[in-house]
Amino acid sequence: MPADESGAILVKLDDLLLARRMTLTELADRVGLTLANLSILKTGKAKAIRFSTLAAICRELQCQPGDLLGYEGE
């Protein structure tokens, strides 16, 4: 079974931003990413994420990686 049909990684950035009352622009400034790159991650279109980026997002949102990412099987 091809990887793209076996399940999907969900990015729950919208929920975390809402809970923290933070904008995507503010988070982008805090973690040193462009708004465009963070938007790609938020919409689930990113193919990968660096651990350093994940750590910076978790630091700023005061969350764990599992709070940000989820897995949806078939």
PyRosetta script that sets phi, psi and omega in degrees:
from pyrosetta import init, pose_from_sequence

init()
pose = pose_from_sequence("MPADESGAILVKLDDLLLARRMTLTELADRVGLTLANLSILKTGKAKAIRFSTLAAICRELQCQPGDLLGYEGE")
pose.set_psi(1, 128.6)
pose.set_omega(1, 178.8)
pose.set_phi(2, -62.3)
pose.set_psi(2, 149.8)
pose.set_omega(2, -177.0)
pose.set_phi(3, -58.3)
pose.set_psi(3, -35.4)
pose.set_omega(3, -176.6)
pose.set_phi(4, -74.0)
pose.set_psi(4, -9.4)
pose.set_omega(4, 179.5)
pose.set_phi(5, -106.4)
pose.set_psi(5, -4.1)
pose.set_omega(5, -174.6)
pose.set_phi(6, -89.5)
pose.set_psi(6, -9.7)
pose.set_omega(6, -178.2)
pose.set_phi(7, 151.9)
pose.set_psi(7, 178.4)
pose.set_omega(7, -176.8)
pose.set_phi(8, -140.6)
pose.set_psi(8, 146.1)
pose.set_omega(8, 172.4)
pose.set_phi(9, -88.7)
pose.set_psi(9, 126.3)
pose.set_omega(9, 178.9)
pose.set_phi(10, -98.7)
pose.set_psi(10, 137.2)
pose.set_omega(10, 177.2)
pose.set_phi(11, -106.9)
pose.set_psi(11, 118.1)
pose.set_omega(11, -175.1)
pose.set_phi(12, -101.9)
pose.set_psi(12, 38.7)
pose.set_omega(12, -176.7)
pose.set_phi(13, -66.4)
pose.set_psi(13, -39.6)
pose.set_omega(13, 179.1)
pose.set_phi(14, -56.4)
pose.set_psi(14, -45.9)
pose.set_omega(14, -179.0)
pose.set_phi(15, -62.5)
pose.set_psi(15, -43.2)
pose.set_omega(15, -179.0)
pose.set_phi(16, -67.7)
pose.set_psi(16, -40.4)
pose.set_omega(16, 178.7)
pose.set_phi(17, -63.9)
pose.set_psi(17, -42.5)
pose.set_omega(17, 178.7)
pose.set_phi(18, -61.9)
pose.set_psi(18, -45.7)
pose.set_omega(18, -179.6)
pose.set_phi(19, -63.8)
pose.set_psi(19, -32.2)
pose.set_omega(19, -178.2)
pose.set_phi(20, -92.2)
pose.set_psi(20, -2.7)
pose.set_omega(20, -176.4)
pose.set_phi(21, 52.6)
pose.set_psi(21, 50.0)
pose.set_omega(21, -178.2)
pose.set_phi(22, -125.6)
pose.set_psi(22, 143.2)
pose.set_omega(22, 177.7)
pose.set_phi(23, -88.1)
pose.set_psi(23, 161.4)
pose.set_omega(23, 176.4)
pose.set_phi(24, -62.8)
pose.set_psi(24, -38.0)
pose.set_omega(24, 178.5)
pose.set_phi(25, -62.5)
pose.set_psi(25, -43.3)
pose.set_omega(25, 179.0)
pose.set_phi(26, -63.3)
pose.set_psi(26, -43.3)
pose.set_omega(26, 178.5)
pose.set_phi(27, -63.6)
pose.set_psi(27, -42.7)
pose.set_omega(27, 179.2)
pose.set_phi(28, -57.9)
pose.set_psi(28, -44.0)
pose.set_omega(28, 178.4)
pose.set_phi(29, -63.4)
pose.set_psi(29, -41.9)
pose.set_omega(29, -177.0)
pose.set_phi(30, -68.3)
pose.set_psi(30, -35.0)
pose.set_omega(30, -177.0)
pose.set_phi(31, -98.0)
pose.set_psi(31, -5.6)
pose.set_omega(31, 176.9)
pose.set_phi(32, 77.7)
pose.set_psi(32, 31.7)
pose.set_omega(32, 176.1)
pose.set_phi(33, -111.5)
pose.set_psi(33, 157.7)
pose.set_omega(33, 173.4)
pose.set_phi(34, -74.8)
pose.set_psi(34, 153.5)
pose.set_omega(34, 177.4)
pose.set_phi(35, -60.5)
pose.set_psi(35, -37.5)
pose.set_omega(35, -180.0)
pose.set_phi(36, -61.7)
pose.set_psi(36, -45.7)
pose.set_omega(36, -179.8)
pose.set_phi(37, -66.6)
pose.set_psi(37, -39.1)
pose.set_omega(37, 178.9)
pose.set_phi(38, -68.8)
pose.set_psi(38, -34.3)
pose.set_omega(38, 177.1)
pose.set_phi(39, -65.1)
pose.set_psi(39, -39.6)
pose.set_omega(39, 177.0)
pose.set_phi(40, -60.9)
pose.set_psi(40, -41.8)
pose.set_omega(40, 177.6)
pose.set_phi(41, -65.3)
pose.set_psi(41, -45.8)
pose.set_omega(41, -176.4)
pose.set_phi(42, -60.7)
pose.set_psi(42, -38.4)
pose.set_omega(42, -177.5)
pose.set_phi(43, -82.8)
pose.set_psi(43, -1.4)
pose.set_omega(43, 178.3)
pose.set_phi(44, 80.4)
pose.set_psi(44, 13.4)
pose.set_omega(44, -178.4)
pose.set_phi(45, -91.1)
pose.set_psi(45, -6.6)
pose.set_omega(45, -179.6)
pose.set_phi(46, -70.8)
pose.set_psi(46, 142.5)
pose.set_omega(46, 178.0)
pose.set_phi(47, -91.7)
pose.set_psi(47, -19.3)
pose.set_omega(47, -177.2)
pose.set_phi(48, -159.8)
pose.set_psi(48, 163.8)
pose.set_omega(48, 173.8)
pose.set_phi(49, -143.2)
pose.set_psi(49, 135.2)
pose.set_omega(49, 177.9)
pose.set_phi(50, -73.4)
pose.set_psi(50, 145.2)
pose.set_omega(50, 177.3)
pose.set_phi(51, -59.9)
pose.set_psi(51, -35.3)
pose.set_omega(51, 179.9)
pose.set_phi(52, -65.6)
pose.set_psi(52, -36.7)
pose.set_omega(52, 176.6)
pose.set_phi(53, -68.8)
pose.set_psi(53, -44.3)
pose.set_omega(53, 178.1)
pose.set_phi(54, -60.0)
pose.set_psi(54, -43.3)
pose.set_omega(54, 179.4)
pose.set_phi(55, -63.6)
pose.set_psi(55, -41.4)
pose.set_omega(55, -180.0)
pose.set_phi(56, -65.5)
pose.set_psi(56, -41.6)
pose.set_omega(56, 178.0)
pose.set_phi(57, -64.2)
pose.set_psi(57, -45.4)
pose.set_omega(57, 179.2)
pose.set_phi(58, -62.7)
pose.set_psi(58, -38.4)
pose.set_omega(58, 177.9)
pose.set_phi(59, -60.7)
pose.set_psi(59, -48.4)
pose.set_omega(59, -175.5)
pose.set_phi(60, -72.8)
pose.set_psi(60, -32.5)
pose.set_omega(60, -179.8)
pose.set_phi(61, -93.3)
pose.set_psi(61, -1.2)
pose.set_omega(61, -178.8)
pose.set_phi(62, 49.6)
pose.set_psi(62, 58.3)
pose.set_omega(62, -178.7)
pose.set_phi(63, -139.7)
pose.set_psi(63, 176.0)
pose.set_omega(63, 175.1)
pose.set_phi(64, -102.4)
pose.set_psi(64, 156.9)
pose.set_omega(64, 179.1)
pose.set_phi(65, -54.0)
pose.set_psi(65, -35.0)
pose.set_omega(65, 179.2)
pose.set_phi(66, -67.8)
pose.set_psi(66, -21.1)
pose.set_omega(66, 175.1)
pose.set_phi(67, -74.7)
pose.set_psi(67, -27.7)
pose.set_omega(67, -176.1)
pose.set_phi(68, -91.4)
pose.set_psi(68, -34.9)
pose.set_omega(68, -175.7)
pose.set_phi(69, -118.4)
pose.set_psi(69, 145.6)
pose.set_omega(69, 175.7)
pose.set_phi(70, -139.0)
pose.set_psi(70, 169.2)
pose.set_omega(70, 179.4)
pose.set_phi(71, -124.0)
pose.set_psi(71, 131.1)
pose.set_omega(71, 176.9)
pose.set_phi(72, -118.4)
pose.set_psi(72, 111.9)
pose.set_omega(72, 179.5)
pose.set_phi(73, -78.0)
pose.set_psi(73, -177.2)
pose.set_omega(73, -178.0)
pose.set_phi(74, -54.6)
pose.dump_pdb("model.pdb")
